[in-house]
């Protein structure tokens, strides 16, 4: 047996020596007949990256699908599995992070960012940034929402600020031609625009649509020097300065009777009550533009920067970033995906339809949004907007504020009492959470 083995090895060596002068072709006559084609043996197995997020509409989902297909075409070694999580998104992400089953890359709203960044579950992205990525091209106010402890944890994919939407026909009917510049003017306009067309004691059109939730009231609190949270992350909106801003909404609703909530007129949103003509003015974001133009094509409306309060400009911005799961086993590939989706090419394709504003300045200019009559006010506002962030425990603060502020707006309790109660209950809940 040993002799046969030695003979076999000797034969292979002889064949190799014989084939050498003729290259590899002669040797492969015997040794390569059953080998697969070179392309099949050398082609690497693509790495699959899981991308988690939500979708606001079928059109948005279709657009992202197209964008991911283009990414895969440019990066044949990477495949993207997009997972849509529309129900209880943040709870699902938190649960999967604990179970080490979260997506490699996922959406993170600025509101939730402080908590996630503090928990050491996100990959810092500073080391991945290259000069070609052009970090300076991002709107700084947006980028700051995803900075924590001297690191960048996410890049905003898009954003919106708030602007004043006004009905041009309703304005013309009462002799108004330009939007209000100050909150005092807005209240005066609202009185003129509140009309009883049939003279039957029922208001057909209110001047202003009020949205009493905290993300629509926060800039009023800030206008007089108030703040949403203190340096330790506890609710602080019940200060005298904060109450001065909130009192504006209460007085307009209770004393002037020129503003109305969506529930008062049987609608589901500020955009809907504006589109239906129930109100002549409303404060909304970029998302309202495609909704209004598609749902109410005959509506003639315009936008303007929010009226100043206490001689100060103010608005909010809302943004979502792509972040990397620190536990991912494919960090290089995850970064390739993030850098493409938030790069100039990917962002241009993502925001070209107008349902969201690009967080890169160059893309906004390229798409003409800084010159768009309906979007200019939204783009300009990002320079002085405050982020929709309220510390590491936003739900406790937001829910208590909303419940008590609506109560005050309806006159069920004084504003100061309502806000103090909201602040105290929020802080009790934060203490309980922090102790767990």
C-alpha positions as CSV (number, residue, x, y, z in Angstrom):
1,X,0.0,0.0,0.0
2,X,2.8,2.4,0.9
3,X,4.5,1.6,-2.4
4,X,1.4,2.5,-4.3
5,X,1.0,5.8,-2.5
6,X,4.6,6.7,-3.2
7,X,4.1,5.8,-6.8
8,X,1.0,8.0,-6.9
9,X,2.9,10.9,-5.4
10,X,5.8,10.4,-7.8
11,X,3.4,10.4,-10.7
12,X,1.9,13.7,-9.6
13,X,5.4,15.2,-9.3
14,X,6.4,13.8,-12.7
15,X,3.2,15.3,-14.3
16,X,4.0,18.6,-12.7
17,X,7.5,18.6,-14.0
18,X,6.3,17.6,-17.5
19,X,3.6,20.3,-17.5
20,X,5.8,23.1,-16.3
21,X,7.3,24.0,-19.7
22,X,3.9,24.2,-21.2
23,X,2.3,26.3,-18.5
24,X,-0.7,25.3,-16.5
25,X,-2.8,24.0,-19.4
26,X,-1.3,20.6,-19.7
27,X,-1.5,20.0,-15.9
28,X,-5.1,21.0,-15.8
29,X,-6.0,18.3,-18.3
30,X,-5.8,15.9,-15.5
31,X,-6.1,18.0,-12.3
32,X,-8.7,20.6,-13.2
33,X,-11.3,18.7,-15.1
34,X,-13.8,18.7,-12.2
35,X,-13.0,22.2,-10.8
36,X,-15.8,24.9,-10.9
37,X,-15.2,27.9,-13.2
38,X,-12.8,30.5,-11.6
39,X,-15.6,33.1,-11.3
40,X,-17.7,30.8,-9.2
41,X,-14.9,29.9,-6.8
42,X,-13.6,33.4,-6.4
43,X,-16.9,35.4,-6.1
44,X,-17.3,36.5,-2.5
45,X,-20.6,35.9,-0.6
46,X,-22.3,39.3,-0.2
47,X,-22.6,40.7,3.3
48,X,-26.2,41.3,4.3
49,X,-26.9,44.5,6.2
50,X,-30.2,44.8,8.1
51,X,-31.7,48.3,7.9
52,X,-34.5,49.1,10.3
53,X,-36.9,52.0,10.1
54,X,-40.5,53.1,9.5
55,X,-42.3,54.5,6.5
56,X,-44.8,57.4,6.4
57,X,-46.4,56.4,3.1
58,X,-46.2,53.8,0.3
59,X,-44.5,56.4,-1.9
60,X,-41.8,56.9,0.7
61,X,-41.3,53.1,1.0
62,X,-41.0,52.8,-2.8
63,X,-38.5,55.6,-3.0
64,X,-36.3,54.1,-0.3
65,X,-36.5,50.7,-2.1
66,X,-35.2,52.3,-5.3
67,X,-32.4,54.0,-3.4
68,X,-31.3,50.8,-1.8
69,X,-31.3,49.0,-5.1
70,X,-29.0,51.7,-6.5
71,X,-26.7,51.3,-3.5
72,X,-26.5,47.5,-4.0
73,X,-25.7,48.1,-7.7
74,X,-22.8,50.3,-6.7
75,X,-21.7,47.9,-3.9
76,X,-22.2,44.3,-5.2
77,X,-20.5,42.9,-2.1
78,X,-23.3,44.2,0.1
79,X,-27.0,43.3,0.3
80,X,-29.5,45.4,2.3
81,X,-32.5,43.8,4.0
82,X,-34.9,46.6,4.8
83,X,-37.2,45.9,7.7
84,X,-40.2,48.2,8.2
85,X,-41.3,48.6,11.8
86,X,-44.3,51.0,11.9
87,X,-45.8,49.9,15.2
88,X,-44.1,50.7,18.5
89,X,-40.8,51.4,16.6
90,X,-38.7,52.5,19.5
91,X,-39.9,49.8,21.9
92,X,-39.0,47.2,19.2
93,X,-35.6,48.6,18.7
94,X,-34.9,48.8,22.4
95,X,-36.0,45.2,22.9
96,X,-33.8,43.9,20.0
97,X,-30.8,45.8,21.3
98,X,-31.1,44.0,24.6
99,X,-31.5,40.7,22.8
100,X,-28.6,41.5,20.5
101,X,-30.9,41.2,17.5
102,X,-31.2,44.9,16.4
103,X,-30.6,46.0,12.8
104,X,-27.1,46.9,11.8
105,X,-28.3,50.4,10.8
106,X,-31.5,52.0,11.9
107,X,-33.5,55.2,12.1
108,X,-33.1,57.3,15.3
109,X,-35.4,60.3,15.9
110,X,-33.6,63.3,17.5
111,X,-36.2,63.1,20.4
112,X,-34.9,59.6,21.4
113,X,-31.2,60.3,20.6
114,X,-30.0,61.5,24.0
115,X,-31.1,58.3,25.7
116,X,-29.6,56.0,23.1
117,X,-26.3,57.9,22.9
118,X,-25.9,57.7,26.7
119,X,-26.4,53.9,26.8
120,X,-23.3,52.9,24.8
121,X,-25.4,51.0,22.3
122,X,-24.4,53.1,19.2
123,X,-21.2,53.0,17.3
124,X,-19.4,56.4,17.3
125,X,-19.0,57.4,13.7
126,X,-16.1,59.9,13.9
127,X,-13.4,57.5,12.8
128,X,-15.3,56.6,9.6
129,X,-15.6,60.1,8.3
130,X,-13.4,61.0,5.3
131,X,-12.8,64.3,3.6
132,X,-14.9,63.2,0.7
133,X,-17.9,62.8,3.0
134,X,-17.8,66.5,3.6
135,X,-19.0,66.8,7.2
136,X,-19.2,70.6,7.0
137,X,-21.9,70.3,4.4
138,X,-24.5,69.3,7.0
139,X,-26.6,71.9,8.7
140,X,-24.8,72.3,12.0
141,X,-28.0,72.6,14.2
142,X,-29.2,69.3,12.8
143,X,-25.9,67.5,13.3
144,X,-25.6,68.7,16.9
145,X,-28.7,66.7,17.8
146,X,-26.6,63.5,17.3
147,X,-23.5,64.6,19.2
148,X,-22.8,63.3,22.6
149,X,-19.6,63.3,24.8
150,X,-17.5,64.7,21.9
151,X,-18.6,62.0,19.4
152,X,-21.0,61.9,16.5
153,X,-23.4,59.0,16.6
154,X,-25.7,59.7,13.6
155,X,-26.1,61.7,10.4
156,X,-29.5,63.3,9.8
157,X,-31.2,62.0,6.6
158,X,-33.7,64.9,6.4
159,X,-35.6,67.4,8.5
160,X,-38.4,69.9,8.8
161,X,-38.8,73.1,10.7
162,X,-42.2,74.8,11.4
163,X,-43.6,77.6,9.3
164,X,-46.8,79.6,9.2
165,X,-49.3,78.4,6.5
166,X,-51.9,80.9,5.5
167,X,-54.9,80.9,3.2
168,X,-54.4,83.6,0.5
169,X,-58.1,83.9,-0.4
170,X,-59.1,84.2,3.2
171,X,-56.5,86.9,3.7
172,X,-57.7,88.8,0.7
173,X,-61.3,88.6,1.8
174,X,-60.6,90.7,4.9
175,X,-58.1,93.0,3.3
176,X,-54.9,91.3,4.3
177,X,-52.0,90.8,1.8
178,X,-49.0,89.9,3.9
179,X,-48.4,87.4,6.7
180,X,-48.1,88.6,10.3
181,X,-44.5,89.4,11.5
182,X,-45.1,89.3,15.2
183,X,-47.3,87.3,17.5
184,X,-49.3,90.4,18.4
185,X,-50.0,90.8,14.7
186,X,-51.0,87.1,14.4
187,X,-53.6,87.6,17.1
188,X,-55.0,90.7,15.4
189,X,-55.1,88.9,12.1
190,X,-56.8,85.9,13.8
191,X,-59.7,88.1,15.0
192,X,-60.2,89.5,11.5
193,X,-60.1,86.1,10.0
194,X,-62.6,84.5,12.4
195,X,-65.9,84.9,10.6
196,X,-69.5,83.8,10.8
197,X,-70.4,83.9,7.2
198,X,-74.1,82.9,7.7
199,X,-74.6,85.2,10.6
200,X,-76.2,82.4,12.6
201,X,-73.9,82.5,15.6
202,X,-71.7,79.7,14.4
203,X,-68.1,80.3,13.3
204,X,-67.4,79.1,9.8
205,X,-63.7,79.9,9.8
206,X,-61.4,80.5,12.7
207,X,-58.3,82.6,12.3
208,X,-55.8,80.2,13.7
209,X,-55.5,76.5,14.3
210,X,-53.8,75.7,17.6
211,X,-51.8,72.5,18.2
212,X,-51.4,72.2,22.0
213,X,-48.7,69.5,22.1
214,X,-45.3,70.3,23.5
215,X,-43.4,70.1,20.2
216,X,-45.6,73.0,18.9
217,X,-45.3,75.0,22.1
218,X,-41.6,74.7,23.1
219,X,-40.3,77.7,21.1
220,X,-42.9,79.9,22.9
221,X,-41.4,78.7,26.2
222,X,-37.9,79.6,25.0
223,X,-38.9,83.0,23.7
224,X,-39.1,84.5,27.2
225,X,-36.0,82.7,28.5
226,X,-37.8,79.5,29.7
227,X,-36.4,76.0,29.2
228,X,-37.9,72.5,28.8
229,X,-35.4,70.7,31.0
230,X,-32.8,71.7,33.5
231,X,-29.1,70.7,33.5
232,X,-29.9,67.4,35.2
233,X,-32.6,66.4,32.7
234,X,-35.6,67.2,34.8
235,X,-38.7,69.0,33.5
236,X,-38.4,72.8,34.0
237,X,-41.2,74.3,31.8
238,X,-43.3,75.6,34.6
239,X,-41.1,78.6,35.3
240,X,-42.5,82.1,35.1
241,X,-40.6,82.7,31.9
242,X,-42.0,79.6,30.3
243,X,-45.6,80.4,31.4
244,X,-45.4,83.8,29.6
245,X,-45.0,82.0,26.3
246,X,-47.7,79.5,27.0
247,X,-50.1,82.2,28.1
248,X,-50.2,83.5,24.5
249,X,-51.9,80.4,23.3
250,X,-54.3,80.3,26.3
251,X,-55.4,84.0,25.9
252,X,-56.0,83.6,22.2
253,X,-58.1,80.5,22.7
254,X,-60.1,81.7,25.7
255,X,-60.2,85.5,25.5
256,X,-60.0,86.2,21.7
257,X,-61.9,83.0,20.7
258,X,-60.1,83.3,17.4
259,X,-58.2,79.9,17.6
260,X,-59.4,76.4,17.6
261,X,-58.1,72.9,18.2
262,X,-58.4,70.1,15.5
263,X,-60.9,68.2,17.8
264,X,-63.1,71.3,18.0
265,X,-63.8,71.2,14.3
266,X,-63.9,67.5,13.7
267,X,-60.5,67.0,12.0
268,X,-57.5,64.9,12.7
269,X,-54.6,67.3,12.1
270,X,-53.6,70.9,11.7
271,X,-53.1,70.3,8.0
272,X,-56.6,68.9,7.6
273,X,-58.4,71.7,9.4
274,X,-56.4,74.2,7.3
275,X,-57.1,72.4,4.0
276,X,-60.8,72.2,4.8
277,X,-61.0,75.9,5.4
278,X,-61.8,75.6,9.1
279,X,-58.9,77.8,9.9
280,X,-57.1,80.5,7.9
281,X,-53.7,80.0,9.5
282,X,-51.9,77.1,11.0
283,X,-48.3,76.2,12.0
284,X,-47.1,73.1,10.3
285,X,-43.9,71.5,8.8
286,X,-42.8,70.6,5.3
287,X,-44.9,67.4,5.5
288,X,-48.0,69.6,5.0
289,X,-47.0,70.8,1.6
290,X,-47.4,67.5,-0.4
291,X,-50.5,66.7,1.7
292,X,-52.2,70.0,0.9
293,X,-51.3,70.2,-2.8
294,X,-52.5,66.6,-3.4
295,X,-55.6,66.5,-1.1
296,X,-56.8,70.1,-1.7
297,X,-55.6,71.0,-5.2
298,X,-57.7,74.2,-5.3
299,X,-56.4,75.6,-2.1
300,X,-54.4,78.8,-2.5
301,X,-51.9,79.0,0.3
302,X,-48.5,80.4,1.1
303,X,-45.9,80.0,3.9
304,X,-43.9,82.4,6.0
305,X,-41.5,82.3,8.9
306,X,-43.1,82.1,12.3
307,X,-44.0,85.4,13.8
308,X,-41.5,86.7,16.3
309,X,-42.3,86.4,20.0
310,X,-40.7,88.9,22.5
311,X,-38.8,90.3,19.5
312,X,-37.1,86.9,18.9
313,X,-37.3,84.5,16.0
314,X,-38.1,81.0,16.9
315,X,-39.2,77.7,15.5
316,X,-38.6,73.9,16.0
317,X,-36.8,71.4,13.9
318,X,-37.5,67.7,13.7
319,X,-35.0,65.3,12.3
320,X,-34.1,61.6,12.0
321,X,-30.6,60.1,11.6
322,X,-29.1,56.9,10.4
323,X,-27.1,55.3,13.2
324,X,-25.0,52.1,13.5
325,X,-25.7,49.4,16.0
326,X,-22.5,49.0,18.1
327,X,-23.0,45.2,18.1
328,X,-23.0,44.8,14.4
329,X,-20.4,42.4,13.0
330,X,-20.2,44.3,9.7
331,X,-19.2,47.8,10.7
332,X,-17.4,48.7,7.4
333,X,-20.4,47.7,5.3
334,X,-22.8,49.4,7.7
335,X,-20.8,52.6,7.3
336,X,-20.9,52.2,3.5
337,X,-24.6,52.2,3.7
338,X,-24.9,55.2,6.0
339,X,-22.4,57.2,4.0
340,X,-24.3,56.6,0.8
341,X,-27.7,57.3,2.2
342,X,-26.6,60.5,3.8
343,X,-24.0,61.4,1.1
344,X,-24.7,64.0,-1.5
345,X,-25.8,61.6,-4.2
346,X,-28.1,59.5,-2.0
347,X,-29.6,62.5,-0.2
348,X,-30.4,64.2,-3.5
349,X,-32.3,61.2,-4.7
350,X,-34.0,60.8,-1.3
351,X,-35.3,64.4,-1.0
352,X,-35.9,65.3,-4.6
353,X,-39.6,64.6,-4.4
354,X,-40.0,67.3,-1.7
355,X,-41.6,65.3,1.1
356,X,-38.6,66.0,3.3
357,X,-35.9,68.7,3.3
358,X,-32.2,67.7,2.8
359,X,-29.9,68.1,5.8
360,X,-27.0,68.9,3.5
361,X,-26.8,72.6,2.5
362,X,-25.4,71.8,-1.0
363,X,-28.3,69.4,-1.7
364,X,-30.9,72.0,-0.7
365,X,-29.3,74.5,-3.1
366,X,-29.1,71.9,-5.8
367,X,-32.7,71.1,-5.6
368,X,-33.7,74.8,-5.2
369,X,-35.4,74.5,-1.9
370,X,-33.8,77.6,-0.6
371,X,-35.6,79.5,-3.5
372,X,-38.9,77.5,-3.4
373,X,-41.8,79.9,-2.5
374,X,-43.4,77.3,-0.2
375,X,-40.2,76.0,1.4
376,X,-37.9,79.0,1.7
377,X,-39.3,79.9,5.2
378,X,-38.7,76.3,6.3
379,X,-35.1,76.2,5.1
380,X,-34.3,79.7,6.5
381,X,-35.7,78.6,9.9
382,X,-33.1,75.9,10.5
383,X,-30.5,78.5,11.3
384,X,-32.3,79.6,14.5
385,X,-34.6,76.6,15.2
386,X,-34.4,74.7,18.5
387,X,-34.3,70.9,18.3
388,X,-37.2,68.7,19.4
389,X,-35.3,67.1,22.2
390,X,-36.2,67.0,25.9
391,X,-33.5,64.9,27.6
392,X,-33.2,61.2,28.1
393,X,-36.8,60.7,29.3
394,X,-38.9,62.5,26.7
395,X,-42.1,60.4,27.1
396,X,-42.5,61.3,30.8
397,X,-42.1,65.0,30.0
398,X,-44.1,65.1,26.9
399,X,-47.1,63.2,28.1
400,X,-47.5,65.1,31.3
401,X,-47.2,68.4,29.6
402,X,-49.7,67.6,26.9
403,X,-52.3,66.3,29.3
404,X,-52.1,69.3,31.6
405,X,-51.7,72.0,29.0
406,X,-54.9,70.9,27.2
407,X,-56.7,71.1,30.5
408,X,-55.5,74.7,31.0
409,X,-56.3,75.6,27.4
410,X,-59.9,74.4,28.0
411,X,-60.1,76.5,31.2
412,X,-60.4,73.5,33.5
413,X,-57.6,74.8,35.7
414,X,-55.3,77.8,35.8
415,X,-52.2,77.6,33.5
416,X,-49.7,77.9,36.4
417,X,-51.4,75.1,38.4
418,X,-51.6,72.9,35.3
419,X,-47.9,73.3,34.4
420,X,-46.6,72.9,37.9
421,X,-48.6,69.7,38.2
422,X,-47.3,68.5,34.9
423,X,-43.7,69.3,35.8
424,X,-44.0,67.6,39.3
425,X,-45.5,64.5,37.9
426,X,-43.0,64.3,35.1
427,X,-40.1,64.6,37.5
428,X,-41.5,62.0,39.9
429,X,-41.7,59.6,37.0
430,X,-38.1,60.4,35.8
431,X,-36.8,59.8,39.3
432,X,-38.5,56.4,39.4
433,X,-37.1,55.4,36.0
434,X,-33.6,56.6,36.9
435,X,-33.6,54.5,40.1
436,X,-34.5,51.3,38.3
